[in-house]
C-alpha cells in the first residue's frame, strides 16, 4: 500500500530554506547595473502642490534622476485602476505620484534614483516641495458632516457610494413585531498590516526586445501584470513579465497594485538601468493599504420565544483617500452578505456608505469584510442573550440554521451549501467544560476575581465565485483558478499553479494532493508558482481560495492525466480501457492485480511513444481552469476565557478554544498553524491594535513604538479541534481555513471581556480593549 498523504500532518517542505535564511525575497535579488529608488512622501494629509524643486537632489553625488508625477503623466502613465465597481460609485483618479494635490500623509510626490539606497534616501530629503496646506478629515463620520473638507472634487460630499442589501420593508415589519430589540453602536477600528517582509519591487527594461521584468511582493502576479500593463503603463501585456518569488507574509496587503511598483517599472526604462525599491517599515505604515475602519449602528429584533426576527445594520466605511484595487467589495459584498451569520434570520437590511477621507487607502485585510460582519452579529447575539436573561450558548443554539435546511438561502444573497453549526458548538462546549466553567466563574466573582466567557459562532465565505455572478456584482476579473500538471518521462511531476503562496504552505499541501492522487512519492512532486512567464494565467491567493479553488484546479488536471495514462496503460497491458484500474500508483487489469504497469512506466511510454495507442498524442500533461459553482462556507465556534483585573483594566486570556469546520483538511499541521496565526491577529485587534489619526489626519501610530502588535506573552496555548462537513461542490471537499481565526477571534475576545465586566453593568467598550479603556469604564460604572 502506497503512502497516503492527504490528511497527514506533515512538516512544510519549504520551511528549511526559510528558517536557514536561504529564501529568495525581492530584496535579496540584484542585477548588473542596479540602481535604487527612494520615494519623496508628503508630510501633509491634504495640500496643494505649488512647486517641486529637484535641483539640489540632482546635484547630489550618485543621483541619476529625479521624477515627479507630472513627468509620469506627460509620458502617458494613467491612474491606478479599481478592480471592483459599484453602481453610481465615484472613481477619482489615483496617479502613482501626486500631480496637483496630496490627499494623505505618505502620498508620493517625487522619486529619486541613485547608485545606492542610502544616496537615494539622502537625496530625497533634498527635494524641496512647496505645499499649500489645506484642511483635512480622517474620521469617516466627520467626513460626511456639512462643511467637511472634500477629498476629491468628484465627490464634494466625500461619498464614494451608497449601497444596500436585503429587504428594507420586511425588516421594518420584523422590528414592529418584535418583543425585544437590541441596539449597539460599534467601531471596527482601522488596522495596519505588518507582514514580516515589507513590500519591495525591482524592475528591468530590455530595449532590445522592448520587454519589462518586474520582481514584486505580490499575492497575484498575473493580476499585477494585467492591471499595470494594460491600464497604467499602456504597454502590451505580453511585454511585461511579473515574478513574485518568496513572499514573507501578506494578509491581503500584497494583493493590490501600488504606486511604488508602477514607478520603478516606468523608471527602469527612463534611466536605462534596473531599479529597486524596498519599503522602510515606517513607509509601510503610511503606504500599505489599511484594513477595517467601520462605524456601525446595528439592531436585532427578537420575539417572545427568543427567536431572532430581523437585523438592521447601517455602516460608514472609511475607504481612505483613494480606491485601492478591491476596496469597494470589502464593506459591501464581503460584509453585508455575511450578516446572517450561522442564524436563521428571516429579514435583514444593511446600508453601507463608502466615504473618502484624507487617510491611507483601505482594502482587504485578513478576513476582509467577514470579521466585521461576524463582530456585528456576534456582539448583538451576546447582548441580546444577556438582556433576555438567556445563556449565550443556548440563545445561539436556538437560532442556528438547522442541518435539514441546507442548502440555505439567506436574506442577503448568499446560499449556504452545508453546515452543522450545533456540532461545532457542542464540541467547543465539551472541550472547555462549559458548565463547570460557569460555576467556577461564580465562585471567583465572590472572591473579587472577574472571569469572562465569550463566544463567537462565525461563518466564513471564501473561494468567491462563480465568475459570472461576481462579474454581475462589480468584479472586474474572473475568480476561477488555473493549474497545469506536467508529468516528466521518469514520472516526476511539476505543477504550475495560478495560486501563489505568502506563507500558507502551498508547496507542501499541493504536493500532498498530487502525490495522493497519482500514488507517487511526495518527493517526486514540484510546485511552481509566482511567475507569469511560466505559469498559466491565474488569479493568485487571497480570501482563503487556494485550497478550494487552486487545489480543485489541480485535481481536475490530475483527472485528465489519469484518463490519458489509463489509455496508454490499457494498450501496454493489452486490455480494454474500462478493465484497467488505477490504484497506489499502478495500473492493473481488474481482478488480476499482478498484471500491472507503474505510473512511471506509463509516463515513460507517453514520451517514447514506441508502443502507443493509435491516434493518441504523445506526452503527458494537462491544464484546467476551475470556476467554482459557489463560495465555500467554513464555520465554527470559538470560546475565549479571560480574566480582567478591575484595578488596572488588564486583560489576561486564560483559555482559547477553537473548533473549526473547513471541510476535509489536507494537512492538519498547516491548518493548525493557520488557525493559530488568525487568532493572534484577531486578538491583536480586540485588545491592542488600532491606527490613530489626529484632527489634521496625521497618523499618530506610525511606527512599532506606537502601534501595539500582539506578542507571545499576550496569547495562551490555543486548544484547536475540528468538525468535518465536506464542501459538496468541489472535488476535494475542502473549504479554506486561512482566515477563520481572525474572523472569529475579535468577537470571542470582546464578548469574553464584556462577560467579565457584566457585574459592573458595562454593556460595551469599543476595540481595542486597552487597560486604560477598561479601567475608565469600571471607574465610571463604580461612580454611577
N, C-alpha and C positions, 0 to 999 in steps of 0.2 A: 504493500500500500504506500503510495507516494505521500510525501509530507503535505499536509493541508495548511494553508496559510491564512485564508480568510477567517477572521475572528480570533487570530492568535496575537497575543500581546508580545510583539517583537520590538526590540530597540530600533531606533531610527537609523537607517543606513547612512544618512547624510551627516549625522552628528559628529563622527570622528573628525571630519575636516573642519567643522565649526569650532569644536572645543579645543582643537590643537592649533587654531589660528591659520588654517590652510584654506579657508573660504575665499572666494573671489567676489569682492564687492566693487561697486563702481569706483570708489576712491582708491582701491588697490591698483587700478589699471593705469597704464601710462602708454604714451605713443611718442615716436620720434617728433621732435619739434613742438611738444605740448606746451601750451600757454594756459594761463589761468584767468578766470573771471571773478570779479568782486562786484557785488550789487551796491549801488548807492540808493539807500532807502529813505523814505520820508519820515522825519521825526514828528510830523503833524498828522492828525486824523483827517483834517479837511483843510485844504489850502489850494489857492490858485498858483500855478507855476508862472512866475513873471519872466524868469530867465535862468538859464543853466550855463555856467561858465566852466569850460573844460581846460582852459589854458594851463593853469598850474599843474593839473594832473598830467597833462600831455608832456609837460617839461620834466616830469619826474623820471629819473633814470630807470630804464627797464619797462616803461609803459609803451605799449604798442598802439592802443587805440582807446578812445572813449566814445561811446554811442549813447544816444538818447532815444526816447520814444518816437520823436519826430523823425529821426533817421530811419527807424523801422517802418513807420507808416509811409514815408516817402518811397521806400523800396517795395511797397506793395503788401507788407505784412498786415494781416487783418486781425479782428477781435478773436479772443479765445471763445470757442463755442460752448453752448449749453446743450447737454445731451438728453434733456427731458423737458418737453414743452407742454404747458397747460393752457387751456383756452383763456384768452384775454390777458395772458401774462406779459408784463413789461420786461423787455430784454435789452437793457442798456449795453453799449459796447464796453468790452474789457480788454484793452490792449496790453500786450506783455509788459510794456513800460508806460507809465502815465504820460499823457501828451499835454493836456491842458490843466487838469486838476489832479490832486491826490485825494483819495477817499478813505484811506485807513492808514494807521501807523504801520510802517514797514512796506508800503507800496513802493515799487521800484521806479526810480526816475532816471537812472543812468546806469551804465555798466562800464567798468574799467577792465581792459585786457592787458595783462602784463606777463613778463617772463616767469614769474613765480607768484605763488599765492600771497605771500607777505607783501611783496611790492604792490600787487593789485589792491590789497586791502589798505595799505598806507596811502596809495594814490587816490583811492575812493574818498578818503577824508579831505582831499584837496579839491574835489569837485564842489564848486560853490553854487548853491541853488537859491534864487530869490523867491521867497514864498509870500503870498498874501494870505495870512491865516484867517480862516473862516470858522463860524460856529459849527459844532459837531454834536452828534447824538449817538449814544451807544446802546441805550435800552430800547427794546422793541416796542414796549407800550408807550414810552415817551415819544418815539418816532412818529406815532400816529396822532399825537396831540396837535391841535391847530397851532401854527406858527413854528413847528419843529423845523430845524434846518433840513433842507431837501438834499438827499444824497445825489440824485440824478434829476436832470431837467425832464426826462421822460416819465418820471414818477414823482410829481411835485408833492404828493401827499405821502410819499415813501411806501406806498402799497405796491408790491410786485404782483400779487394775485390774491383773489378771494376764492376759496374752494370749499365745497361741501360734499358730504356723502350721507346717505341714509334718507329716511322718510321723516321729514320735519313734522308734518301734521299728525302722523301716527304716534310719534314720540311725545308731542304735546298732549295728546289724548291719554297716553300712558301716565304722564305726570298728573293729569287731572284726576285720574282714578286711583292714584297711589295712596296707600295707608301711611307711608313714611317716605320722606325724601331726605337725601343726604347730599350736602354741597361742600365742595372743597375748592380752595384756590391753591394751585400748585405751581412751583417754579422748578423746571428741569434745567439746571444751570448749565452754562456753556463749559465745555471741556476742551482741553488742548492735547492732541495726540503727542505721544513721546516714544516713538519706536526707537529701539536701541541703535539703529543705523539712521542717521539723518539723511534727508533727501540729497541726491547728487546726480549730476549729468555730465557726460563727456561726449563731444561731437566732433566728427571729422568730415571734411568735404573733399571729394576726389574730382578735380577739374577734368581729368581725362575721360571719365565716364559720366560726369555731372550727377554723381551719387553722393548721398549723405549716409553716415552711420552714426546712430545715437545710442550710447550706453546710458541707461537711466534706471533709477529705482522705481520700477513700475509694477503694479499688480496685473496689468493688462497691456502688454506691449503692442498688440495689434490695434487696439483702440487708440493708443497713443499715436501710432503711425497714421491711422486714418484721419484723426482729428487734426493733428499737426500738419500733415502734408496737404490734405485737400482743403481744409477750412482756414488755416492760419498762414502757413508759409506759401501756399499756392504752388506746390511742386507735385509732380506725378507721384502717386503713392508708391509705385514700384521703384522710385528713385530714393526712397528713404528706408533704411534697414534699422529696426529698433531691437536692441539687445538688452534684456534685463537679466543680469547674472544673479548671483546670490543676493537675496534681499533680506535685510535684518529687521523684519517686522514691518507692519503697515497699518493694520487695524482699520483699513478703509482709507487712510490718509494718502496712500500712494496709488489710488485709482485714477486720480484726476490729472488733466493736462494743466500744468502750472506755467507761469511766465518764465521761470528760470531755464527750463529745458528748451523752451522755444527760443530764448535769447541766445543760448550757447550754440544751438544748431545754426541759427541765422548768422551769428558772429563768426563761426568757423569758415564760412565762405568769404566773409568780408575781409578777414585777416589772412586767409590762405594757410592757416595752421590749425591743428586740433585744439579745442578749447575745453577746459574742465572747470566745473563749479561744484563745491561741496558746502552744504549749509553749516554754519556755526549753530550751536544749539540755541542761542538767543535769537538767531534769524528764524529758526523753525517755529519759535513761539508766536511770531507775528506773521509768518508766511504760510505754514502748513494749514490746510483747511481745518477749522474747528468743528466741534460736534455739539448736538443737542440745542440748548437755548430756547426753551419754550416757556411761555406764561399761559396757564390754563385755568379756566373755570369749568368744573365738572360736577354733574349732578346725577344721582342714582335714584330711581323710583322703585319702591318695594311694596308688595301687597301685604295683607294682614297675616299671611302664612309664611312670610319671609322669602317669597319668590320675587326675583327681580323682574320688573315690568319694562323699564326703559332706562336709557343712558343718554345724557345730553352733554356735549363737550364743545367748548369754544376755546381755541388756541391761537395765540400770537406767536408765530415762528420767526425768529430773527435770522435772516439769511446773510447778514453782513453786507459789505459794500458792493459785492458783485455776485453774480450767479455762477457758482462753481459747477463742475461738469454735470453732476446728477442732483444738485441741490433741491430743485422743486419737487422731486419724487419723495424725499425723505419725510417731510412733515405732512404729506398728503397720502399717496398710495401705499407707503410703507408704515404709516401711522394710523390713519383713520380706518383702514381696512382691518386692523388688528384689535379694535376696541371691544369686540365681543369676547375676547379672551377665551377661556375654557367654558364660558357660560351661555346658557340658553336665555338670551335677552331678546324679547320679541321686537323691540323698537329701539333704534339707535339713530341719533343725528349728531353729526360733527361738522363744525365750521372751523376753517383754518385761514388766517390772514398771514400771508408771507410779507415780511417787512424788510426794507433796506435800512441799514444803519452804517455809521462810519466805523466799522469793525472788520476784522479779518473775515473773509467769506466762510460760511458754514456749509458742511456737506456730510457725507456718510462717515460715521464713526462706529466702531464695533456694535452691531445690533441695528443701527441706522433706522430709527423710527419705531422699531419694535420695543426697545427698552422704555421709550417714552410712553407708548401705549400701555405696556404692562404696568408701569408705575401708576398711571391714571386709574386703571380699573382695579388693580390690587390694593391701592390705598383706599379707594372708595369701598371695596368689599370689606376691608378691615374696619373702617369707621362705621359702616352700616351694621356689621355684626355687633360691634360694641354698643351702638346706640339702640339696637333691638334687644340687647341682652342675650345674644346668642354666641356660642363658641365659634371662633373664626374658621376653624376647620370644618365644622358641621354646616355652617352657613354656606361655605363654598361647595361642599358636597351636595347640598340641597339644590344648588343652582347649576351643577355641572350638566353639560350636554351628555345624555346617556348613550352608551355604546350602540344601542339599536337604532339610533337616529343618524348614523353615518352612512353615506356622505351627508354632511350637514351644511345647509345653505345659511350663512349668516346674513343679517340685515345690511351688512356693509361690504357687499360684493363677493367676498371670498367664500368658496365651498371647501370646507374641511373634508379631506378624503377618509380619515380614520382617526381613532383616538380611544384611549381607555384611561380617562383622567382620574377616576376613582382608584384604579390600580396603583398609579404613581403616588397618590396621596396616602393610600393605606401603607405602602411600603415605607414612605418617609416617616409617617407617624410611628410605625413599628421600630424603625431604627432609632429614632430619638426618644422612644419610650414616653409618649406624649402624656399619658395620664399621670405617670409618676413625676414627670417634669412639672406639670401644673401643680401638683401637691407640694413639690419642693419650692416652687415659686411662692406659694402662700406662706410656707414656713419661713422662708428667708425674708419676706416682707415684714414679718413680725419681729425680725432681728434688725430691721433697718437697712436691708440689702434689697436692691431693686433689679430683679431679673426680668427680662422680656423675651417673649417668644414670637417670632414673626414668620408669616407665611408669604410665599409667592407661588401661585399656581399659574404658570406662564404658558403662552403658546407662541411659537415662532413660525414665520413663513420664510422659507428660503428656496433657492433654485427658482427664482422668479421666472414665470413662463405662463403659457406659451407665447411665442414671439408675436403672433397676430394679435393676441389680447393686449400685451403690454404696448405694442405699437399703437393700438387704438386709444391707449391711456396717455400717450405722450412720449414714450420712449423712442429715441432716435437711433436705436440699434436693436438687432436681434438678440435674443437671450438663450440661444442654443449653445452647444459646445462641440468641438471637433476632436477627433483622435485618429491618427494614422499609426497602424501597427505594422511593423516591418519584421518579418522573420528572415534571418540570415541563413545561408546554406548549411551552417552547422547546427541550426535550431536555436541559436541565441536570438533574443528579441529586443528590438528597440521600439519604444512607444514615443511618438511625438504628440504631445497633448497641448491643446489650446488653453488649458488651465495653467496657472502659474503659482508658485509657492513663495511665501514670505515667512516661513517658519512652521507650516502646518504638518510637514512630514509627508508630502506627496510622493517623494522618491521611494519611500517605503510602502505606503498604503497602496499606491497604484501598482507597484511591483507585486504586492501580495495578491491583488485581483488577477493579474496576468498569470502569475505562477500557479495559482489555484485553478484557473480556467484551462490552462494548457498542460498542467501536470508536469511542469519543469521546475528545476531548482530556481529559487528566487535570485540567486547569483547570476543567472543567465538572462536577467531582465534589466534593461537600461531605460531610464525615463529621461526624456529630453523636453525642455520647456523654455520659454522666455526669449525666443529668438525668431523674429518674423522672417528671417532669411532661411530657416529650416523647418519651421512648424507651420502647418496649415492654419489659415485664419481662425482665430479663436477669441473668445470673449474674456478670458482671464479669470481671476479669482477675487470674489467679494460675495457677501451675502450668503456664506456657507453653501456655495453652489458646487464646490469642486467634486465632492463625492457623488451627490445625486445627479449632477449634470455631466461633469467631466468624466467621472467614473463610469457612468452609463454609456457615454460615447465610446469609451474604451471597450466595454463589454460588447457593444454592437459590432465593433470591428473584429473582436476576437471570435464572435459567432460566424462572421464571414470567413475568417481564416480557417476555422474548423470545418466549415462546409466545403471549402475548396480542398482542404487537406484530406477530408474523407473520400472525395472523388479520386484523389491520387492514391490513397491507401487501398481503396477498393480495386483499382486497376492492378496495383502491385500484388494484392492478395488473391487476384482472380476471383473476386466475389462481387455480388450485387451491392450497390452502394447502400441500399436500405438494410442490408445484413451486417454492415460494419458498425461496430460500437467503439466509441472513444471513451477511455477511462484511464485515469492515472498516467497520462502521457503516452498511452498506447492505443493503436487502432487494431482491433481484433474482430474476427468473424464471430458473430453471435453464436454462442453455445460451444465455441472452440477457442477458449482463451489462450491456448499455447500457439495459436496461429495468428501472429501479430506483426505489426511494424511500429517502431517507435516514432514519436513525433519528430525526432532528429533525422531519422531515415527518410521520412516523408518530405521534410524540409529540403534535404539534400537533393532528392529526386526532382523537387519543384524547380531547382536551378540547373540540374544536369539535363533534365527533360529527355533522357535516353530511353527510359521505359515509362511512357507517359500516355495518359488518356488522349485519344484523338480529339482535336478541336478545343482543347483546354489551353489557355495561355500559360506559359511558364511563369515562375516567380510566385512568391507567397507574401502578399501584403494587402492590406485593406484599409480604407478610410471611411469614417462615418461622421455625420453631423446630427447630433441628438437634440431634438427640440421637445422638452417635456410637455405632457398634457396639462399639468397643473403645478402649482407650488408643491413643496413638501412641507409638512407641518409637525416638526418636533414639538414636544411639550414636556412638562414635568412639574414637580413640586419641590421647592427649596424651603428649608426651615432654618432660620437663624436664631441662635440663643445668645443674648447679650447680658452684660451687667453694666449698669450706669451708676457711677459714683455721684451722688447728689451734691457733694461738697465741691467737686471740681468739674463736673459735667463730662468727665472722661468716659468713653465707651470702650468696653473690652468685649470682643467676640469670644464667647466660651465654646460654642459649637457651631458648625455649619454643615447641614445635611443636604445633599443634592441628589434627587432621584430624577434622572432624565430619561426620555424616550426618544431616541434618534433612529429608531428602526434597527436594522441589522448593523452591528458595529464591525468595521473592517479590522481595526487594531485597537483593542481596549486600552493599551498603554497610551497611544496617541490621543484617543478620545478623552481619557482622564486628564491628560496634560492640557487639552483644550478647555475642559471644564474648569480646571484649576485657574488657568490664566484669565478666563472670562469672569469668574467670581472675583478675582483680585481686582479687575478693572471696575466691576460693579461696586465692590466695597469702597474702592477709591472715590467713586462719585458720591456714594452715600455719606461717607464720613470725612473726606479730606479735600477732594479736588474742586476747583472752580476758577474759571477765568474772571478776573475782576477788572472792570474798567471804571475810570473816574468820570466826572461830568464832562470832561473835554475829550472823552473817548481814548484816553491814554491807557494802555494795558499795564496795570499795576503788578499783575502776576506774570511777569515776562521772563522769569528765569527759574532755575531749580531752587533758588533761595526763597522764592515767593509762591511757588506752585507745589502743593504737597501731594506727591505720589505715594501710594502705599508701599510700605517696606515689609520685610519678612515678619517683624515682630508686631505688625498690625493685624496679622492673619493667624487663624488657628490651623490645625491639621484638618483638612476637609474630609468629610465622610461621603464617599461617592458610590452611587449604585445606579442601576438601570432597570427599566422595564423595556420590553421589545414588542412594538407594534409595527410590523414592516410596512413601508410605503407600498401601496397596492399598484402604483402605476409606473415604477421604473424597474429595470431588470435586476437591480441589486437589492431592492427593498430598503435602501438607506435613505436618510433624511437630511443629514448635516448637523454638526454639533459645535462648530467653531464659535458661535455667538450666544449659545444658550445660557452660559454662566452670567454673562453681562446683562442679558435681558431679564433674568430672574433676580439678580442679587440686590439691585437698588431697593426694590420694594420689600424684599425679605428683611434687609437690614433696617430700613426705616420703620417698617411695621414692628420689628422687634424692639427698637428703641422707644417707639410710641407706646408699646405694651408695657415696657418697664416704667414709663412715666405716667401711666394711667392713674395711679393713686394720687398724683398731683393735679389731676384734671386737665392735663395738657393734651390737646387734641391733635395738633400738627405743628411741625417745625420744618421749614424748607431745607433741602440739602444745600451744601454739605453740613451734616450734623456735627459741627465742631464743638469741643468742650465749652467754649465761650457761649455759643448759642444756647446749648442745653442748660448751662449754669444760669444764664439770664432768664430763661423760661421758667426754671424751677424757682428762682428768686422772686419773679413776678407772681407766680402761682401761690407761693407761700405768703406773699404780701397782700394778695387779693382777699 
